Amino acid sequence: MGQTIIITGAGSGIGRACAEAFLEAGWRVGLIGRRAAPLEEIAAGSDHALALPCDVTDEAEVSAAFDAVVDRWGRLDALFNNAGTGVFGATIDEIPLEDWKRCIDINLTGSFICARAAFARMRAQDPQGGRIINNGSVSAHVPRWGSAPYTASKHGITGLTRTISLDGRAFNIACGQIDIGNAETEIVHGLRRQAEEAGKPVEPVMDVAHVASSVLHMASLPLDANIQFMTVMATTMPYIGRG
């Protein structure tokens, strides 16, 4: 019997690429996202995919989605905590408080709610255990210009990852973080436009397939091995010495 993963933000971008890669590799995949249509498109014709329209900031909706996966397939082996949003292109004095709250709510609180749901089910199941992978971003280490809410949320993800790793030891729950550079997705297209409009350099990007294969590798390890932090990015993207 194959393994089961829940992927949040599965309807587009990195989440969709990962969902398709895991399905191709024989995993059973719970697809969480705000919009039903793209999730149903990915799940169409597959007995190994379950579309779960859900707001990751809503605790009750998240709990119901995780229960649906366990009810259907019996257990949860992994979570890819990927749902997120960005606030870019403005200095801190130009950013409305509402934009800060939205970014923190989705990126950090949403990741906490989903990790909490996964941890509880992994702790209770038999055999006990599982793996949580958080999407950190290179912004968990170094900021890009005009990104205070996003950068703060991703630094928070690193703290969440480290704490889950520590808390999970007693329950055979591993936790790791993938820090992703510019992948060819809709969000990066928007960043490219913002950079051009601001007269700033356009950064190199990589194929999103490299992200999907990296997450699949992390998830496929036995639970006695863990990739604590992985950075995957375009080779020439500014990161080392970004300044």
C-alpha positions as CSV (number, residue, x, y, z in Angstrom):
1,M,0.0,0.0,0.0
2,G,1.3,3.4,-0.9
3,Q,2.1,6.3,1.4
4,T,-0.2,9.2,2.0
5,I,0.7,12.9,1.9
6,I,-1.3,16.1,2.3
7,I,-0.1,19.1,0.2
8,T,-1.4,22.6,1.0
9,G,-1.5,25.2,-1.6
10,A,-1.9,22.4,-4.1
11,G,-3.9,24.1,-6.8
12,S,-1.1,26.0,-8.4
13,G,2.7,26.7,-8.6
14,I,5.0,24.7,-6.4
15,G,2.1,22.9,-4.7
16,R,0.6,21.7,-8.0
17,A,4.0,20.6,-9.3
18,C,4.6,18.6,-6.1
19,A,1.1,17.0,-6.2
20,E,1.6,15.8,-9.7
21,A,5.1,14.4,-8.9
22,F,3.8,12.5,-5.8
23,L,0.9,11.1,-7.7
24,E,3.3,9.9,-10.5
25,A,5.5,8.3,-7.8
26,G,2.5,6.3,-6.5
27,W,1.6,8.3,-3.4
28,R,-1.9,9.0,-2.2
29,V,-2.4,12.7,-2.1
30,G,-4.8,15.0,-0.2
31,L,-5.0,18.3,-2.1
32,I,-5.7,21.3,0.0
33,G,-6.3,24.8,-1.5
34,R,-8.8,27.6,-1.4
35,R,-10.2,27.0,-5.0
36,A,-12.0,23.7,-5.7
37,A,-11.7,23.8,-9.5
38,P,-7.9,23.3,-9.8
39,L,-7.8,20.7,-7.1
40,E,-10.5,18.7,-8.8
41,E,-8.7,19.0,-12.1
42,I,-5.6,17.5,-10.6
43,A,-7.6,14.7,-8.9
44,A,-9.7,13.9,-11.9
45,G,-9.7,10.2,-12.8
46,S,-7.3,9.2,-10.0
47,D,-8.2,7.0,-7.0
48,H,-5.1,8.3,-5.3
49,A,-6.0,12.0,-5.1
50,L,-8.6,13.7,-2.9
51,A,-9.6,17.3,-3.5
52,L,-10.1,19.2,-0.2
53,P,-11.1,22.8,-0.7
54,C,-10.0,24.5,2.5
55,D,-8.8,27.7,4.1
56,V,-5.6,26.9,6.0
57,T,-6.4,29.7,8.5
58,D,-9.6,28.0,9.5
59,E,-9.0,25.4,12.2
60,A,-12.3,23.6,11.7
61,E,-11.9,23.4,8.0
62,V,-8.3,22.1,8.4
63,S,-9.4,19.5,10.9
64,A,-12.2,18.2,8.6
65,A,-9.8,18.0,5.7
66,F,-7.2,16.0,7.6
67,D,-10.0,13.7,9.0
68,A,-11.2,13.1,5.4
69,V,-7.7,11.9,4.4
70,V,-7.4,9.6,7.4
71,D,-10.9,8.2,6.9
72,R,-10.2,7.4,3.3
73,W,-6.7,6.0,3.5
74,G,-6.2,5.0,7.1
75,R,-3.2,7.1,8.0
76,L,-1.2,10.2,7.2
77,D,2.5,9.7,6.4
78,A,3.5,13.2,5.4
79,L,2.5,16.9,5.2
80,F,4.0,19.4,2.8
81,N,3.1,22.7,4.5
82,N,3.3,24.9,1.3
83,A,0.3,27.3,1.3
84,G,1.4,30.8,1.3
85,T,1.1,34.4,0.0
86,G,3.5,37.2,-0.6
87,V,3.7,41.0,0.1
88,F,6.4,42.4,-2.0
89,G,7.6,45.7,-3.5
90,A,7.1,48.2,-0.7
91,T,9.2,49.5,2.2
92,I,7.8,48.9,5.7
93,D,6.3,52.3,6.0
94,E,4.2,51.7,2.8
95,I,2.8,48.4,3.9
96,P,-0.8,48.4,5.3
97,L,-1.3,46.5,8.5
98,E,-4.0,44.5,6.8
99,D,-1.4,43.1,4.3
100,W,1.0,42.2,7.2
101,K,-1.8,40.4,9.1
102,R,-2.9,38.5,5.9
103,C,0.6,37.3,5.2
104,I,1.3,36.2,8.7
105,D,-2.1,34.5,9.0
106,I,-1.7,32.4,5.9
107,N,2.1,31.8,5.9
108,L,2.7,31.3,9.6
109,T,-0.5,30.7,11.4
110,G,-1.8,28.5,8.6
111,S,1.3,26.4,8.7
112,F,1.0,26.1,12.5
113,I,-2.7,25.0,12.2
114,C,-1.8,22.4,9.5
115,A,1.3,21.1,11.3
116,R,-0.7,20.8,14.5
117,A,-3.4,18.8,12.7
118,A,-0.7,16.5,11.1
119,F,1.2,16.1,14.3
120,A,-1.9,15.0,16.3
121,R,-2.8,12.4,13.7
122,M,0.7,11.1,13.3
123,R,1.1,10.8,17.1
124,A,-2.2,8.8,17.4
125,Q,-1.9,6.4,14.5
126,D,-0.4,2.9,14.6
127,P,2.4,2.6,13.6
128,Q,3.1,5.9,15.1
129,G,4.9,8.7,13.3
130,G,5.2,10.6,10.0
131,R,7.0,13.6,8.5
132,I,6.2,17.3,8.2
133,I,8.0,19.4,5.5
134,N,7.7,23.1,5.7
135,N,8.2,25.5,2.8
136,G,10.6,28.0,4.2
137,S,12.0,30.0,1.2
138,V,15.4,31.6,0.9
139,S,13.7,34.5,2.6
140,A,13.9,32.4,5.8
141,H,17.6,33.4,5.7
142,V,18.0,36.6,3.7
143,P,15.4,39.1,2.6
144,R,14.7,40.6,-0.8
145,W,13.9,44.3,-1.0
146,G,10.4,45.4,0.2
147,S,9.3,42.1,1.8
148,A,9.0,42.7,5.5
149,P,5.8,40.6,6.1
150,Y,6.9,37.7,3.9
151,T,10.4,37.6,5.3
152,A,9.2,37.8,8.9
153,S,6.7,35.0,8.2
154,K,9.4,32.8,6.7
155,H,11.8,33.4,9.6
156,G,8.9,32.2,11.8
157,I,8.6,29.0,9.7
158,T,12.2,28.2,10.6
159,G,11.4,28.4,14.3
160,L,8.3,26.3,13.8
161,T,10.4,23.7,11.9
162,R,13.0,23.5,14.7
163,T,10.4,23.2,17.4
164,I,8.4,20.5,15.6
165,S,11.7,18.5,15.1
166,L,12.4,18.6,18.8
167,D,8.8,17.9,19.9
168,G,8.4,15.1,17.4
169,R,11.4,13.0,18.5
170,A,9.3,11.1,21.1
171,F,6.7,10.2,18.6
172,N,8.7,9.2,15.5
173,I,7.7,12.5,13.8
174,A,10.4,14.0,11.6
175,C,10.3,17.6,10.4
176,G,12.4,19.4,7.8
177,Q,12.3,22.6,5.8
178,I,12.9,23.2,2.1
179,D,14.1,26.7,1.3
180,I,13.2,27.5,-2.2
181,G,14.6,30.1,-4.5
182,N,13.0,31.6,-7.6
183,A,11.0,28.8,-9.3
184,E,9.1,29.3,-12.5
185,T,5.6,30.0,-11.1
186,E,2.9,32.6,-11.2
187,I,4.3,34.4,-8.1
188,V,7.7,34.7,-9.6
189,H,6.2,36.1,-12.8
190,G,4.7,38.8,-10.6
191,L,8.0,39.5,-8.9
192,R,9.7,39.8,-12.2
193,R,7.2,42.5,-13.3
194,Q,7.7,44.3,-10.0
195,A,11.5,44.3,-10.4
196,E,11.3,45.6,-14.0
197,E,8.9,48.4,-12.9
198,A,11.2,49.4,-10.0
199,G,14.3,49.3,-12.3
200,K,15.8,46.5,-10.3
201,P,17.7,43.5,-11.6
202,V,15.6,40.5,-12.7
203,E,16.8,37.4,-10.8
204,P,17.4,34.0,-12.5
205,V,14.8,31.3,-12.0
206,M,14.7,27.5,-12.1
207,D,12.2,24.9,-13.4
208,V,9.6,24.2,-10.6
209,A,10.2,20.5,-11.4
210,H,13.4,20.7,-9.4
211,V,11.5,21.7,-6.4
212,A,9.0,18.9,-6.8
213,S,11.7,16.3,-7.1
214,S,13.5,17.7,-4.0
215,V,10.3,17.6,-1.8
216,L,9.6,14.0,-3.0
217,H,13.2,13.0,-2.0
218,M,12.7,14.5,1.4
219,A,9.4,12.8,1.9
220,S,10.6,9.4,0.7
221,L,13.4,9.0,3.3
222,P,12.8,6.4,6.1
223,L,11.8,8.1,9.3
224,D,15.2,7.3,10.9
225,A,16.7,9.8,8.4
226,N,15.8,13.4,7.9
227,I,16.9,16.4,5.8
228,Q,16.6,19.1,8.3
229,F,17.1,22.0,5.9
230,M,17.5,21.9,2.1
231,T,18.1,24.9,-0.1
232,V,17.2,24.6,-3.8
233,M,17.6,27.5,-6.2
234,A,18.8,28.7,-9.5
235,T,22.6,28.4,-9.4
236,T,23.2,32.1,-10.2
237,M,20.3,33.5,-8.1
238,P,21.6,36.2,-5.7
239,Y,21.7,34.5,-2.2
240,I,25.2,34.0,-1.0
241,G,26.4,37.5,-0.5
242,R,23.0,38.9,-1.4
243,G,23.7,42.0,0.7
